[in-house]
Amino acid sequence: MEANVRFTHKALVEQSRAGDRNAQYQLYGLYVDAMFNVAMRLLTIREDAEDVLQESFVEAFKKLDSFRFESTFGAWLKRIVINRSINHLRAKRMFSSSLENEGEPIEEDESEGADQVEIEKVKIGLGQLPEGYKQIITLYLIEGYDHVEIGEIMGISTSTSKSQYHRAKKKLIQIVNEL
């Protein structure tokens, strides 16, 4: 059964590469729900997840020639969805932070202010981490992926994911404590 599924998926990928719209639609149907769930875990807003999902499938179909069957099509597509989601979040953060810096500061309740200061420190710390560390921290702590999944997504071994996570966490703590 497993070999049949892989053969079917490989055949659909090959047909999609050749421009077969029906095969592309079938691939879309096989993966749309799972990839939507991935985007939702990262983005949490349905409309954003739907937009990123559609952009991801368009990108995947345009770049099918670069897919080499070194991983499953699903793992390859998942990496595209995650990267697009992360880029969407970055763009959204830059836009919202530029809006927040305009106008007068908002007065806060003192207890909320202390929590907000800690959250801001963590955000600043995350922003200062090297990109690889930031991605692993985000995928593990925020998105709830395990190290096997992170390794698959990022194209690294499980042990590399674990060691990079521990280094990233240590670095983040150091940065936050210095702020």
C-alpha positions, 0 to 999 in steps of 0.5 A, a space after each residue: 500500500 505505502 509503495 502504491 501511494 508513493 508511486 501514485 504521488 510520484 506519477 502525479 508529480 511527473 504529470 504535473 511537471 508536464 503541465 497536466 492540470 488534472 494531476 495538479 488538481 489531484 496533488 492539490 486535493 491530496 495536500 490542501 488540508 494538511 498544508 492549511 493546518 500547517 499554515 494555520 498553526 503558524 499564522 492563526 488567522 484563517 484568511 492569512 493561512 488561505 492566502 499563504 496556502 494558495 501562494 505556496 501551491 502556486 510556487 510549488 507548481 512553478 518550481 516542480 522542476 527543482 523537486 528531486 524526490 529526495 524527500 516526499 512531495 509532502 515534506 517539500 511542500 510543507 517546507 514551502 508553506 512554512 517558509 511562506 508563512 514565516 515570511 508573511 509573519 515577518 512582513 506583517 510584523 514590520 508593517 505593524 511595528 511601523 504603525 505602532 511607532 506612529 502617534 502617541 504612546 498608549 498608557 498601560 495598566 502597571 501589571 500589564 506593563 511589566 508583562 509587556 516589558 518581558 514580552 518585548 524583551 523576548 521579541 527583541 531577543 528573538 530579533 537578535 538571534 541568527 536566522 537559523 536559531 530564530 526558526 528553530 525556536 519558533 518552530 519548536 516553542 511557538 509552533 509545537 513541532 518536534 525535532 524530527 519534524 524540524 529536521 525534515 522541514 529545515 533539511 537537517 538531522 534531528 540531533 542538529 535540530 536538538 543541539 541548535 535549539 539548545 544553543 538558541 535557547 541559551 543565546 536567547 536567555 543571555 540576550 534577554 538577561 542583558 536587556 
